[in-house]
Amino acid sequence: MNTRKMKAIVATSYGGPEVLELQDVAMPTPKANEVLVRIDASSVTTAGAMMRTGIPYIGRLFMGFSKPKHPVTGTGFAGEIIDAGKDVTKFIVGEFVFGESIFGSGTNAEYLCIAEDGIIATLPENISTAAAAPICDGALTSLNLLREVAGIQSGQKVLIIGASGSLGTAAVQLAKHLGAEVTGVCSTANLELVKSLGADEVIDYKTTDFTKSGKAYDIIYDTVGKSSFGKSKSSLTPNGTYLSPVLGLPLLFQMLRTSLFGKKKAKFDATGMKPVPELRKMLLELREIIAVGKLKTVIDRQYSLAEVPDAHRYIDKGHKKGNVVITMG
């Protein structure tokens, strides 16, 4: 019987940041096909904050009805393998890795067990664990939506709404890497940041309405769900796509309608619900993009494990630039 303990952030119920508690929980022991990772850094995300509230309620079908089924919070991680099950062949003890744990063991903790064929990859030499921890939260989602869902092509014009957020900062860099002409939409304070990531043009949403510019885009990627297909339709090319990772009833209706009528499409995809082998394949691809210096992580703030509730309070304000990271120090 395992009596070893570790520190972890536990969501005791659904609600505000006050439901998050630093507790001593059982330290995991790797199964035959798993590795044990000592976590150096993990992520706190907008999606994680939504999971904390249990809203929208449909998410509770996967997370638990009255309280979280998997109480330890966090999905993204990076750290060192310190033990491995007897059947593990893809990794060795001492390697640094990064990845994501979905609908299972949380990563806002000191240790994590994850299957060797899960969403995990070795850490490139040119990135820190703090910078690697949120890759699956922002870059993996944006790669999936831009390429797999929207079918981005070199030379296309792409508009990214929320270009200074976790998904947006990754999307600007990935769209440029894939050969697109990129326009970013963000607030005044973040114009220079988005330009520095490679955007060809930056629009300040506080002073300019992109839908009234007369320009048309092949893809409008609304990373924050602040616009809509209806508002954006006039700014799409004849075969253009509006896509968002934020699903609401209006987008669901437009997806159904545009799947039947018209050439302009509204699209959504829940990246985290895709089969693990597909997510792992995209993660390995991202690893190569990182290794050649084409994708960098923007970190807004770093917190300690005990400060995870404060990290959630900051995210709830809605002004995050890039990523919020938890470091073990």
C-alpha positions in Angstrom: 0.0 0.0 0.0 1.4 3.4 -1.0 1.6 5.8 1.9 3.7 8.5 0.3 2.0 11.9 0.0 2.4 14.9 -2.3 1.1 18.4 -2.4 -1.7 19.1 -4.9 -4.5 21.7 -5.6 -7.9 20.0 -5.1 -11.2 21.4 -6.2 -13.5 20.5 -3.3 -16.6 21.5 -5.2 -17.7 23.6 -8.2 -17.5 27.4 -7.6 -15.1 30.3 -7.4 -11.3 30.2 -6.7 -12.1 29.7 -3.0 -13.0 26.0 -3.7 -9.4 25.3 -4.5 -7.3 24.0 -1.6 -3.7 22.9 -1.2 -3.9 19.4 0.2 -1.8 16.4 0.9 -2.9 13.6 -1.4 -1.6 10.1 -2.2 1.5 10.2 -4.4 0.8 8.1 -7.6 2.7 4.9 -8.4 3.3 4.2 -12.1 1.5 1.2 -13.7 3.4 -1.0 -16.1 2.9 1.3 -19.1 3.3 4.6 -17.2 6.0 7.1 -16.2 6.1 9.0 -13.0 6.9 12.7 -13.6 8.2 15.1 -11.0 6.4 18.2 -12.1 8.5 21.4 -12.5 5.7 23.5 -14.0 2.0 23.2 -14.9 -0.6 25.5 -16.3 -3.7 27.4 -15.2 -6.0 28.2 -18.1 -9.3 29.9 -19.0 -10.7 26.4 -19.8 -9.5 25.2 -16.4 -11.3 28.2 -14.7 -14.5 27.2 -16.6 -14.0 23.6 -15.4 -13.7 24.9 -11.9 -17.1 26.5 -12.1 -18.8 23.5 -13.8 -20.3 25.8 -16.3 -21.5 25.2 -19.0 -23.4 22.4 -17.2 -23.1 20.0 -20.2 -19.4 19.7 -19.2 -20.4 17.9 -16.0 -21.3 14.9 -18.1 -17.6 14.3 -18.3 -16.3 16.0 -15.2 -18.9 14.9 -12.5 -22.4 16.2 -11.7 -22.2 17.5 -8.2 -18.5 17.9 -7.8 -15.3 17.2 -9.9 -14.8 13.5 -10.6 -11.0 14.2 -10.8 -10.5 16.8 -8.1 -6.8 17.7 -8.7 -6.8 20.6 -11.1 -4.6 21.4 -14.1 -3.9 19.7 -17.5 -0.6 21.0 -18.9 2.7 19.9 -17.4 6.4 19.7 -17.8 9.0 18.0 -15.6 11.4 15.1 -15.1 10.7 11.4 -15.3 11.8 9.9 -12.0 10.3 6.4 -12.3 8.9 4.1 -15.0 6.7 1.0 -15.2 8.3 -2.3 -16.3 6.8 -2.1 -19.8 7.9 1.4 -20.7 10.1 1.6 -23.8 9.6 5.1 -25.2 11.1 7.1 -22.3 13.8 6.6 -19.7 14.3 7.9 -16.1 16.0 11.3 -16.1 14.4 12.6 -19.3 12.5 15.9 -19.2 9.1 15.7 -20.8 6.0 17.9 -21.4 2.4 17.2 -22.3 -1.2 17.1 -21.1 -3.3 15.0 -18.8 -7.0 15.2 -19.8 -10.0 13.9 -17.8 -7.7 12.1 -15.3 -4.9 13.0 -12.9 -4.5 16.7 -12.5 -1.2 18.5 -13.0 -1.3 21.2 -10.3 0.6 18.8 -8.2 4.1 17.7 -7.3 3.9 14.4 -9.3 1.9 12.9 -12.2 1.6 9.4 -13.6 0.9 9.3 -17.4 0.9 6.5 -19.9 3.9 6.5 -22.2 1.6 6.5 -25.3 -0.4 9.4 -23.8 -0.1 13.1 -24.7 3.6 13.4 -23.8 6.9 14.2 -25.5 10.5 14.8 -24.6 11.4 18.4 -23.9 13.3 20.2 -26.7 16.6 21.7 -25.6 15.7 25.2 -26.4 12.7 25.6 -24.1 12.3 25.7 -20.4 9.8 23.6 -18.4 7.9 26.8 -17.5 7.5 27.6 -21.2 6.6 24.0 -22.2 3.9 23.4 -19.6 1.1 25.4 -21.3 1.9 24.2 -24.9 -1.0 21.8 -25.0 -3.4 24.4 -23.7 -2.7 27.0 -26.4 -0.7 25.8 -29.3 -2.2 22.3 -29.6 -5.7 23.7 -29.7 -4.7 26.4 -32.3 -2.9 23.9 -34.5 -5.9 21.6 -34.5 -8.4 24.4 -35.3 -6.3 26.2 -37.9 -5.1 23.1 -39.8 -7.3 20.2 -39.1 -10.6 22.1 -38.8 -10.2 25.1 -41.1 -7.7 23.5 -43.5 -5.3 26.6 -43.5 -3.3 26.9 -46.7 -0.1 28.9 -47.5 -1.0 32.4 -48.8 -4.4 32.6 -47.2 -5.4 35.6 -45.1 -6.1 34.8 -41.5 -7.7 37.1 -38.8 -7.1 36.1 -35.2 -9.4 37.6 -32.6 -7.9 37.6 -29.1 -4.4 37.4 -30.6 -2.7 38.2 -27.3 -4.1 35.3 -25.3 -2.9 31.8 -24.8 -4.5 30.4 -28.0 -4.0 33.7 -29.9 -0.2 34.1 -29.3 0.3 30.5 -30.4 -2.1 30.9 -33.4 -0.3 34.0 -34.7 3.0 32.1 -34.8 1.5 28.8 -36.2 -0.4 30.6 -38.9 2.8 32.4 -40.0 4.7 29.1 -39.9 2.0 27.5 -42.1 2.5 30.4 -44.6 -0.6 32.5 -44.0 -0.8 36.3 -44.0 -1.8 37.1 -40.4 -3.9 39.9 -38.9 -4.2 40.0 -35.1 -7.0 41.7 -33.1 -6.1 42.7 -29.6 -6.2 45.7 -27.1 -4.0 48.8 -27.3 -1.7 47.5 -24.6 -0.8 44.3 -26.6 -0.3 45.6 -30.1 3.5 45.5 -29.9 3.4 42.0 -28.4 1.3 40.6 -31.3 3.6 42.4 -33.8 6.6 40.8 -32.2 5.1 37.3 -32.8 5.1 37.9 -36.5 1.6 39.4 -37.3 1.6 41.2 -40.6 -1.1 43.6 -39.3 -2.5 44.4 -35.9 -5.9 45.8 -35.2 -6.8 47.6 -31.9 -10.3 46.5 -31.2 -10.9 49.5 -29.0 -10.5 51.9 -31.9 -11.2 49.8 -35.0 -14.0 47.4 -36.0 -12.5 44.8 -38.4 -15.9 44.1 -39.9 -16.0 47.7 -41.3 -12.6 47.7 -42.8 -13.7 46.3 -46.1 -11.1 43.5 -46.0 -11.9 39.8 -46.4 -10.2 36.8 -44.7 -10.1 33.2 -45.6 -10.2 32.2 -41.9 -11.4 34.2 -38.9 -10.3 32.4 -35.8 -12.1 33.8 -32.7 -10.0 32.4 -29.9 -12.1 34.0 -27.2 -15.6 33.7 -28.5 -16.1 37.5 -28.4 -17.5 37.8 -32.0 -19.8 35.5 -33.9 -20.3 34.1 -37.4 -23.1 36.6 -38.0 -20.9 39.6 -37.2 -17.9 38.2 -39.1 -19.7 36.8 -42.2 -19.2 40.0 -44.2 -15.5 39.9 -43.6 -15.1 36.3 -44.9 -14.1 35.4 -48.4 -16.7 33.6 -50.5 -15.5 30.2 -49.2 -14.2 31.5 -45.8 -14.4 29.9 -42.4 -15.3 31.3 -39.0 -14.0 29.1 -36.2 -13.9 29.2 -32.5 -13.0 26.9 -29.6 -15.9 28.4 -27.5 -19.2 26.7 -28.2 -22.5 28.3 -27.4 -26.0 27.9 -28.8 -25.6 30.6 -31.5 -22.5 29.0 -32.9 -24.1 25.6 -32.7 -27.0 26.9 -34.7 -24.8 28.6 -37.3 -22.7 25.4 -37.6 -25.8 23.4 -38.4 -27.1 26.0 -40.8 -23.9 26.6 -42.7 -23.3 22.8 -43.0 -26.4 22.8 -45.2 -26.5 26.2 -46.8 -24.0 28.6 -48.2 -20.2 28.4 -48.8 -19.1 30.3 -45.8 -18.8 28.0 -42.8 -19.0 28.3 -39.0 -16.9 25.6 -37.3 -16.1 24.4 -33.8 -14.0 21.6 -32.4 -13.3 20.4 -28.9 -9.6 19.6 -29.2 -9.4 17.8 -25.9 -12.0 15.3 -27.0 -10.0 14.1 -30.0 -8.5 10.6 -29.7 -5.2 10.6 -27.8 -3.1 9.2 -30.7 -4.2 12.2 -32.8 -3.3 14.7 -30.0 0.0 13.0 -29.4 0.9 13.2 -33.1 0.1 16.9 -33.1 2.2 17.4 -29.9 5.2 15.7 -31.6 4.7 18.0 -34.5 4.7 21.0 -32.2 7.8 19.7 -30.5 9.6 20.0 -33.9 8.3 23.5 -34.5 9.5 24.5 -31.1 12.9 22.9 -31.7 13.5 25.0 -34.8 12.6 28.2 -33.0 9.2 28.8 -34.8 7.1 28.7 -31.7 7.7 30.6 -28.4 5.6 30.7 -25.3 4.4 34.0 -24.0 4.2 33.9 -20.2 2.2 36.6 -18.4 2.5 35.5 -14.8 4.0 32.7 -12.7 2.6 31.5 -9.4 3.6 28.9 -6.8 1.5 25.8 -6.3 0.0 27.3 -3.1 -1.0 30.4 -5.2 -3.1 28.6 -7.7 -6.3 30.2 -6.3 -4.7 33.6 -7.0 -3.9 32.5 -10.5 -7.5 31.6 -11.1 -8.6 35.0 -9.7 -6.3 36.7 -12.2 -7.6 34.7 -15.1 -11.2 35.4 -14.1 -10.4 39.1 -14.7 -10.1 38.4 -18.4 -7.0 40.4 -19.2 -4.4 37.6 -19.5 -1.6 38.0 -22.0 -0.4 34.6 -23.2 -0.1 32.0 -20.4 -0.3 31.7 -16.7 2.2 29.1 -15.3 2.6 27.4 -12.0 6.2 26.7 -11.0 7.4 24.4 -8.2 10.5 26.5 -7.4 
